[in-house]
Amino acid sequence: MSDSDTSIQKQKKATFGVVFLTIFMDMVGFSVIFPLFPSMLDHYLIREAALGGGLVTAFVDLVKDYGYDGIKAEGFRLETVIFGGALGSLYAILQFVFAPIWGRFSDRVGRRSVLLLTLGGTCLGYALWIFAGSFWILVLSRTIGGIASGNLSVATAAIADVTSRKDRSKGMAVVGIAFGLGFVLGPALGGFASSWDWSGDSSSSLALTPFSLAALISFCLALVNWAWLAMRFRETLPAEKRGRGNEQPRPAIFQIKKVANSAVRKTCLSYLCYMVSFSGMEFTLTFLAVERYAYEPKDITSMFLLIGFTLIFAQGFIVRRFVGKIGEKNMALQGILLGFVAFLLLALPSSETRFFFALFLMSCGVAFISPTLTALTSLHSSEQDQGFNLGIFRSSGSIARACGPILAGLAYYLSGSTFAYTAGAFLLLIPFLILLGVPKPAKEEFEDEG
């Protein structure tokens, strides 16, 4: 191997490492709060009761005005589902809005500077959360974190920059593993840290809370990510390959018509519809486990560990080994079918054994879908449009994650878990039908680069 080839391989490994950690941190930021929602609602309600009211108190009163007293079996508050859905959706809405903005911006100025800027924002968001004695500071921290997490499109584009079209699916599997690890560590951190109460002066807006340790650990990880990027990441998009367009980036729902390739539009729509269902069911799992099995944060941590390690195994072993034989499209279709079966199993009350089996199927399903649809989007895109198209793709997933928790939370609150999960299962038929119309990437495109 020549010195030039060695240098290229080193750059590729460094790029993969930084991108891996960036996507991992974005997923930690999104999921670390999942196990905390039930206790978080109670914490801020107690604080506001001592101060004579506030945003959370007003929210709970508003929910109760629409016909439910708020308490179910085992002390489970149904309004917690709506509370968590609103807070989770805020993060995803901002990710949706900013994914195409950061993606298109990185097409013009390069990936490195945009990643440095957004990872700095991630650190700031976690730093604020550490001292979120008041609920509005928590909202501010999630707002900054959501804006910064739009860099998913930039990170994914960097992977596309350094991989050939032939190896694109394997490269995107690295992205999938990062999602899986973040999904493991995020809820695990939240569940573990919840056992350490650092509460300070409850009347102060800037104070330590029972959730400060989770925020501190996340902040330290984000700071390591930023430092590693600053030291190790080299620009992956040469100046001669950068776009020169002057159009203003807008959210994906307005931009998708500008995608020239119909296959890319279909992969984005398929991903959007799938993630509406999956994110809603994923989000309500915490409340389902609390309601049916009286799970505590440590039990919820175990649940998410199973999901995360299944994602890692399925993406790191099954996808990477068999996607070349099965094909991206066929593997994604299989993933949707696995999700359909899993949601139907979760819809009906059952033993914990069947519950965990359904979680295993659900995790395998999303493990098949995320990297393969990302790869299909990338393979049908030109080099100049990688950042833009992948920004549309990730932004589609973000708006789905914004809508999914709210829709699932409302369905759960108004009609119960059985209805919510049955509806989620049949919603998966829409992306299945859309994906059937996506062509396979032409083999000659691979051979040209091989």
N, C-alpha and C positions, 0 to 999 in steps of 0.2 A: 504494500500500500504506500503511495507517494505521500510526501509531506502535505500536499494540498488536500488529498483525501482524508488524511488524519485530522487536519485542521477543520475540515467540514464536519467530520464525525463528532469532534469535540464541541463544535458550535451547536450541532443538533442536540447532543446530550444536554448541554447547558440550557438550551431553549426549552427542551422537554421538562427539565427539572424546575425551572422558574414558572413555566406555564402550569405545570402540575400543581405546584404549591399555590399559585394564584387562584386557580379554579377550586382547589381544595378549601382555601380560606373563604371564598365566596359562598360555598356550600355550608361551611361551618357557621358563617354569619346568618345564613337563612334558617338553619335547622337547630342551632344551639338553644333557641328559645322555646322549641316545641314542648319539652317536658315541664317547662316553667309556667305555662299559661294558667293552669288551675290555681296554683298558689300565688301567682302574680296578681290575678284579679283580686283575691282575698287580701293580699298585702296592701294594695293601693286603696281598696275600699276601707280598710281599717284606718289607714293614714288619713284619708279624707274625712272619715267620720269624726276624728279628733279635731280636724280643722274646720268642720262645718260644711263639708261638701267639696266637689271638684268635678273634673271631666269624667272620671270613671264612675262616680256615683250617679251623675246625670245620665251616663250611657245605660247603666243597669236599670235605672228608673224608666228610661225610654223603652227598653226591651220589655220590661214587665208590663208596660201599658198596652202591649200588643198580645195580651191574653195568656201569659204563663207566669206562675208564681216563682219560678226560678230554681226550685229544689226538686231533685228526683232521688232515686234509690242511692243508698250509701253516701248521702250528703253531696251528691254530684249536682253542680249548678249547670243547668242547660244554657244559661246566658253566657257561660264561659266559652261555648262553641262560637257564639257570635263575636265575643270580645277577641278571642284568638284569631278568628277569621279576618276581622278588620285590621288587626295589628300585623298579621302575616301578609295580608294583601297590600298594605302600604309599601312594604319592602319590594314586593314583586312589581307593583305598578311603576315605581320609580326605575327599577331595573328595565322594565319594558320600554319606558320612555327614552332612557339614556343608552340602551344597547346600540341602536342604529346611529346615534350621535357619536358615541365613542368609536364605533366601527368605521364610519365614514371619515371621521377626523384622523384615525390611524392610517387610513388609506392615503391620506394627504401628507401627514407629517412623520409617519413611521410608528411602529408599535411601541418602542421603548419609552419615549417621552410620555405617551398616553398612559401606559401601565404605571410609570412612576407617579404620575399625578393621581390616578385613581386609587392606587394602593395607599398613598398618603391619606386620602379621604377615608379609606377603610380604617386606618389607625385612629384617625380623629373620631370616627363614629364610636368605636369601642371605648376610647378614652372617656367620652361623655357618658356612656352607659355605666361605667364604673361608679359614677357619682350621681346616678339618676334617682335622687331622693324624691323628686317630684315626677309625676307621670309625663308632663310635657317635655321634660328633658329626655326621658326614654323615647318619646316620639321623635324628638329632634335627632337623637342618635341613630334611630332606625332610618330616618329620612336620609341622613348623610351616607349611611351604609348602603342603602338602596341605590342611591345615585352612583356611588363608586362601583357597585357590583355590576353595573352595566358593562364593565370591562371584560365580561365573559366573551363577548364577540371579538374583542381584540386578542385575547389569549388564544381563542380557537383559530383565528386567522394566522397567528404566529406559527402554530403547528402546521397549518396548511402551507405556509411559506417555505418550510424546511423539509417537507416530505413530497415525494413524487406522487403522481396520481395513482400509480399502481399500489403504493403503500399507504394511501390516505386513510383507509379504514383502520389499519393497525395503529396509525398515529392517533386517530380519533378515539380508539379504545383506551389510550392513555388518558384522554379527557374523561372518559367514562369511569375509569378507575379513580381518578381524582374526585369525581362526584360521589362515588361510593364511599371513599375514605372520609370525605367531608361529612357525609351523611351518617357515618359511624361515629366519628369523633364529636360532631356538633351536639346531638342529643345526649351522648354519653357525658360530655363535659357539663351540659346543663343539669343532667340528673345528679352527677357526682357533686358538683359545686353547690347544689341546692341544700346539701346537708351542713354547709358552713354558713352561719348567719353572721354577717358583718354589720348588721343594722346600727346606724348611728342615731343622730337627732332626727326623729320622725317629722319635726316641724320645719326642717330646713330643705330648701329645694335642691341644694347640692349636698348629698349625704350618701354614705354607704348603705347598701340594702342587702337582703338575702341573696341577691342575684349578682352582686359585685364581683365575686370570685370568678364566675363564669365569664364576665366581661373582661376581667384582668387577664385571665389565661388567653382569651381570644385576642386581646390587644397585643400580648407578647408574641403570639404566633404571627400576627399581621406585621409587627415590626420586624421580625426575622425575615419574613417574606420580602418586605420593602428593601431591607439591607442586602439580601441575596440578589434581588433584581438589580440594584444599583451596582453591585460588584461583578456579577457574572453574566448578565444578559446583554448580548450584542444585538444590534438592530438586524431584523430578519427581512425587512422590506427595503431593497435598494432604492435610491432616489429615482432612478430611471424607470422603475416599475410603479411609482406612486401615481394615483389618480389626479386629474387636474380639474375635475368638475367643480362648479361654483354653486350648485343647488344646495338649499338649506335642508339638513337632515330632519326628518319628522318620524314619529313613531311608526312601527311596522304596519299597523292597520291602514295607514295612509300611503305607505311607500310600496306595498307589495305589488301594486299594479305597474310599478316602474321596473320590476324584475323581468328582464327580457325572456328568460328561459322558463317555459311553462312547467317543466319538471321541478324547478326550484320552487315555483309558486305552490305546486302541489305538496312538496315535502314540507314546506312551511305551514300550509293549512292542515296537513295531516298531523304535524307535531302540535300545532295549536289545539286542535280538537282532542288529541290524545291527552295532552297535559291538563286540559280543563278537568277531565275525568280523574286522571291519576293524582294530580295535586290536591283535588278535593278529598279523595279517599285517603290519601297519605296524611293529609292534615288532620282529618277527623279520627285517625287511628288512636291518638292519645285519649280522646274523649270516649271512644268505643271501649278501650281497655279499662278505663276508670269506671265506666258505667256497668259493664258486664262482669268484670273480674276484680273490681276495687283496687286496681293497680296504683302503686305509689311511684314517685319519681325514679327510684332505683329499679323497679320492675319495668317501667317504661324505657329506661336505659337498656335493659336486656333485650327488649323488643326491637329497638332500633339497631342494636348491635347485630342481631340476626339479619335484619334487612340490609344493613350496610355490608356485612361480610359476604352475604349472598350476591350483592351487586358486584363486589370486588372479584369474587370467584367467577361469576358468570361472564363478566366483561374481560377479566384478565386471562381466563383460560378458554372458555367456550367460544366467545366472540373472536378473540385473536386467532384461535386455532381453526375454526370452522367457517368463518365468514367468507373466506376465499372460495370454498366449495359450495356453500349454500347460497351466497350472494346477499348483498345488503338488503335488497327489497324483500326477499323471502324470509330473512331472519327477522326483519321488522314486523312482517305480517304474523309470524309465529309469536312474537312478543305481545302483539295486541290480543291474540287468542288466549294466551296465558293470563293476561290481565282480565279478560272477560270471565274466565273460569274462577279466578281468584276473588273477584268482587262478588260474584254470586255466592261463593262459599262464605264470605264475610257478612253477607246480608242476613244470614240466619244465625241465631244464637246457637252456640255449639260448645264443645269441650275446648280446653286450651290447646290440646294437640291439633285439632282441626284448624283452630285459629292460627297457630304458627305454621301449619302447612300452607294455608292460604297466603300468609305473608311471604313464604318462600316462593310460591308461584308468582305473586305480584312482583317481587323483587327481580326474579328472572325475566319477567316480561319487560320491565323498564330497562334492565341491563341490555337486552337485545335491541331495544328501540333507539335509545339515545345515541349511541355511537354510530349506528348504521344510517339513521336519518341524517345525522350531521355529515357523515361521509358522502351520502348521496347528494346533499346540498352542495358540498364542496366540489365533488367530481363534476357536477353540471355547471360549475362557475368558472369564469376566466380568472387569470391571476389578478387583473386589475379590479375585479369585482368581489374578490374573496371576502374582504372585510365587510363590505356592504351587504352582500347576500347572507353571510353568516351572522351579521348583525340583525338582519331581518328574521333569520331563523331563531336566534336566541331571544330576540325581542318578542317573537310570537309565543315562545315558551313562557316568557315573563308575564305577558298579559294573561296567558292561561293560568299561571300560578296566582295571578291577582284575582281572576274571576272564580277559579276553582274553589278556594277555601270559603269565599263568601257564599257561593251557590250551594256548596255541600253543607256549610254551616246552617243556612236557612232551611234546607231540606231536612237536615237532622233535627233541628229545633222544632220545626212545624209538624213533621210527619214521622220522625223516628229513624233509627239507624237502618232498619230493614229496607225501607223505601229509598233512603239515600244511596245505599250500596247497590241496590237493584237498578236504580236509575243510572248510576255510574257505569255499571256493566253494559247496559244497552247503548249508552252514549258512545262506547268504543266502536260500535258498528260504523259510525261516520268516518273516522280516520281509516278504518279498514278498507272501506269502499274508495276513498280518495286515493289511498296508496296503491290500489290495484291499477290505477291509470298512470303511474310513474314508470317511465322506461328504464331499462338497465343502462348504465354508462357504456358507451361503445368500447369494445375491447381494443380497437385499433388505437384509441387514445392512450391506453396503457402501454401498448407496444412501442409507441413513438417515444416514450420516455424511458423505456426499459433499457 
